[in-house]
């Protein structure tokens, strides 16, 4: 019994620390943005426009094959931008596309989408029939979601946070939204680090919590303490930014400058999007 409880505590501890590490790595790491890759070398404005054009094209297309071709282009861009494919696929396929698959799962069956039957089965006294329209529609939805998420992640991985905020302001995104995103981004790392430190301090001082009531008191105290510390730190961070002249506008010492190579890339992106849309209309 004690061995089972020990394994459960180890599992909870590993899950908590792994989740915090993944959160900081997924949202706060700029390692890929600092590499010398293809997308990293492009002007952030033109890069954002081109990837946004690909995103609109993926949402507009109604052909699974054409969207899959666009997804293949996205993978090529990730390779040329020196982003490891396993790292990229982990970020783009394990969450939103997988969740979308469960959403469209009922549409596979004839009771929701009637049509030509592809496969039938009998399970627990229930007859199920998967239809061709349901399968095609579900595949189109999942591929579209996977491509859209991949394009957004590709932009965030290859663009520094400060550059991305500045591009948002150039494109007319409201200052309040940019300020909120900037504060959340800066504060998220502090919050994740704080939770790790609290967990380590509780483990070193309390040790093993063997009684449920004692564990509830420990958790309640840490929730209240975390709330007080987050409120205090948020005020300190905001006042520190104001004291350094922050007005809500993201500023950089270096200005954006587009080269002929980057304008050529934008032209190629527009041609690719136009070709895919034209091909989609003719199908």
C-alpha positions in Angstrom: 0.0 0.0 0.0 2.8 2.4 0.9 4.6 1.5 -2.3 1.5 2.3 -4.3 1.1 5.7 -2.6 4.7 6.5 -3.2 4.3 5.7 -6.9 1.2 7.9 -7.1 3.1 10.8 -5.4 6.0 10.4 -7.8 3.6 10.4 -10.7 1.9 13.6 -9.6 5.2 15.3 -8.9 6.7 14.3 -12.3 3.4 15.4 -14.1 3.4 18.8 -12.4 7.0 19.6 -13.0 6.9 18.3 -16.6 3.8 20.4 -17.3 5.5 23.6 -15.9 8.6 22.8 -17.9 6.6 22.3 -21.1 4.7 25.5 -20.5 7.8 27.6 -20.2 9.5 25.9 -23.2 6.4 26.1 -25.4 5.4 29.7 -24.7 8.6 31.5 -23.6 11.5 29.9 -25.4 13.0 32.0 -28.2 15.7 29.4 -29.1 14.2 28.7 -32.5 13.7 32.4 -33.3 17.4 33.1 -32.7 18.6 30.4 -35.1 19.8 31.3 -38.6 17.1 29.8 -40.7 15.0 30.8 -43.6 12.0 32.3 -41.9 14.1 33.8 -39.2 16.0 35.8 -41.8 12.8 37.4 -43.3 11.4 40.7 -42.4 8.8 40.1 -39.6 6.1 42.1 -41.5 6.4 40.3 -44.8 6.8 36.9 -43.0 3.6 37.6 -41.1 1.7 38.6 -44.2 2.9 35.5 -46.1 2.0 33.1 -43.4 -1.3 34.8 -42.9 -2.0 34.4 -46.6 -1.3 30.7 -46.2 -3.6 30.5 -43.2 -6.5 32.2 -45.1 -5.9 29.9 -48.0 -6.0 26.8 -45.8 -9.3 27.9 -44.3 -10.8 28.7 -47.7 -9.8 25.5 -49.5 -12.3 22.6 -49.6 -9.9 20.0 -51.0 -8.1 17.8 -48.5 -5.3 17.1 -51.0 -4.6 20.8 -51.6 -4.6 21.6 -47.9 -2.3 18.6 -47.3 0.0 20.1 -50.0 0.0 23.3 -48.0 0.8 21.4 -44.9 3.7 19.8 -46.7 5.0 23.3 -47.6 4.7 24.2 -43.9 6.9 21.2 -42.9 9.4 22.2 -45.6 9.5 25.7 -44.1 10.1 24.3 -40.7 13.0 22.2 -42.0 14.6 25.2 -43.8 14.1 27.2 -40.7 16.2 24.7 -38.7 13.3 23.6 -36.5 13.5 19.9 -35.6 10.5 18.1 -37.0 9.8 16.0 -33.9 9.8 19.3 -31.9 7.5 20.9 -34.4 5.1 18.0 -34.7 4.8 17.6 -31.0 3.7 21.2 -30.7 1.2 21.1 -33.5 -0.4 17.6 -33.5 -0.8 16.5 -29.9 -3.4 19.0 -28.7 -5.8 21.0 -31.0 -5.8 18.7 -34.0 -6.2 15.7 -31.8 -9.0 17.4 -29.9 -10.7 18.3 -33.2 -10.6 14.6 -34.1 -12.7 13.8 -31.1 -15.1 16.6 -32.0 -15.8 15.3 -35.5 -15.9 11.7 -34.5 -19.7 11.5 -34.4 -20.0 12.9 -37.9 -18.3 9.7 -39.2 -21.5 7.6 -38.7 -24.5 7.3 -40.8 -26.9 8.5 -38.1 -25.3 12.0 -38.4 -23.9 12.0 -42.0 -25.9 9.7 -44.3 -24.3 8.5 -47.5 -22.4 5.6 -49.0 -21.3 3.1 -46.3 -17.6 2.4 -46.1 -17.3 0.2 -43.0 -19.9 -1.3 -40.6 -19.4 -2.9 -37.2 -21.4 -4.3 -34.3 -20.3 -3.4 -30.8 -22.2 -4.0 -27.5 -25.5 -4.5 -29.4 -25.0 -1.3 -31.4 -24.7 -1.3 -35.2 -22.4 1.4 -36.5 -21.9 2.4 -40.1 -19.2 4.8 -41.2 -20.1 6.7 -44.4 -17.9 8.1 -47.2 -19.2 11.8 -46.7 -18.7 11.6 -43.0 -15.1 10.3 -43.5 -14.3 12.9 -46.1 -15.7 15.7 -44.0 -13.9 14.6 -40.8 -10.6 14.2 -42.7 -11.0 17.7 -44.3 -11.7 19.3 -40.9 -8.7 17.7 -39.1 -6.2 18.4 -41.9 -7.4 22.0 -42.1 -7.0 22.4 -38.3 -3.6 20.8 -38.3 -2.4 23.1 -41.1 -3.8 26.2 -39.5 -2.2 25.4 -36.2 1.1 24.6 -37.8 1.2 27.9 -39.6 0.5 29.9 -36.4 3.1 27.9 -34.4 5.6 28.4 -37.2 5.2 32.1 -37.0 5.6 32.2 -33.2 8.6 29.9 -33.3 10.5 31.9 -35.9 9.7 35.4 -34.7 10.9 37.1 -31.5 8.2 38.1 -29.1 9.1 41.8 -29.3 9.1 41.7 -33.1 5.7 40.0 -33.2 4.2 42.6 -30.9 5.6 45.4 -33.0 4.1 43.8 -36.1 0.7 43.6 -34.5 0.8 47.4 -33.8 1.9 48.1 -37.4 -1.1 46.1 -38.6 -3.4 48.2 -36.4 -4.1 45.8 -33.6 -5.4 47.9 -30.6 -2.8 49.0 -28.1 -4.8 47.5 -25.2 -4.7 44.1 -26.7 -0.9 44.3 -27.4 -0.3 45.6 -23.8 -2.3 42.7 -22.4 -0.4 40.1 -24.4 2.9 41.6 -23.5 2.2 41.7 -19.8 0.8 38.1 -19.9 3.9 36.9 -21.7 6.3 38.6 -19.3 4.4 37.4 -16.2 3.8 33.8 -17.3 7.5 32.9 -16.8 7.5 34.4 -13.3 4.3 32.5 -12.4 5.6 29.2 -13.6 8.9 29.7 -11.7 7.0 30.7 -8.6 4.9 27.5 -8.7 8.0 25.4 -9.1 9.6 27.1 -6.1 6.5 26.7 -3.9 6.3 23.0 -4.8 9.9 22.5 -3.9 9.7 24.5 -0.6 6.6 22.6 0.5 8.2 19.2 -0.3 11.4 20.2 1.6 9.5 21.5 4.7 6.4 19.3 4.9 7.7 16.1 3.3 5.0 13.4 2.9 1.4 14.5 3.5 -0.2 11.3 4.9 -3.5 12.8 6.1 -6.1 14.2 3.8 -7.1 17.1 6.1 -3.4 18.1 6.4 -3.0 18.0 2.7 -6.1 20.2 2.2 -4.6 22.8 4.6 -1.3 22.8 2.7 -3.0 23.2 -0.7 -5.3 26.0 0.6 -2.4 27.9 2.2 -0.4 27.7 -1.0 -3.3 28.9 -3.2 -3.8 31.9 -0.9 -0.1 32.6 -0.8 0.2 32.3 -4.6 -2.7 34.7 -5.1 -1.1 37.3 -2.8 2.3 37.0 -4.4 0.9 37.2 -8.0 -1.0 40.3 -7.2 2.0 41.9 -5.6 4.4 40.9 -8.5 1.9 42.1 -11.1 1.8 45.5 -9.6 5.6 45.6 -9.2 6.2 44.5 -12.8 3.8 47.1 -14.1 5.3 49.9 -12.1 8.8 48.9 -13.1 7.8 49.0 -16.8 6.3 52.5 -16.3 9.4 53.8 -14.6 11.4 52.7 -17.6 9.2 54.7 -20.0 6.9 51.9 -21.2 3.7 53.4 -22.7 2.2 50.2 -24.2 4.0 50.5 -27.5 6.6 47.7 -28.2 9.8 49.4 -29.1 13.0 48.0 -30.6 16.4 49.5 -31.1 16.6 48.1 -34.7 14.1 49.1 -37.3 12.5 46.6 -39.8 14.1 46.6 -43.3 12.8 44.5 -46.2 15.3 43.3 -48.8 14.5 42.3 -52.4 14.8 38.7 -51.4 12.0 39.1 -48.9 9.8 40.9 -51.4 10.4 38.0 -53.8 9.4 35.5 -51.1 6.2 37.5 -50.5 5.5 37.4 -54.3 6.1 33.6 -54.3 3.7 33.2 -51.4 1.0 35.1 -53.1 1.4 33.1 -56.3 1.3 29.8 -54.3 -1.9 30.9 -52.6 -3.5 32.1 -55.9 -2.6 28.8 -57.6 -4.1 26.7 -54.8 -7.3 28.7 -54.7 -7.6 28.5 -58.5 -7.0 24.8 -58.4 -9.5 24.4 -55.7 -12.2 26.2 -57.7 -11.6 23.9 -60.7 -12.0 20.7 -58.8 
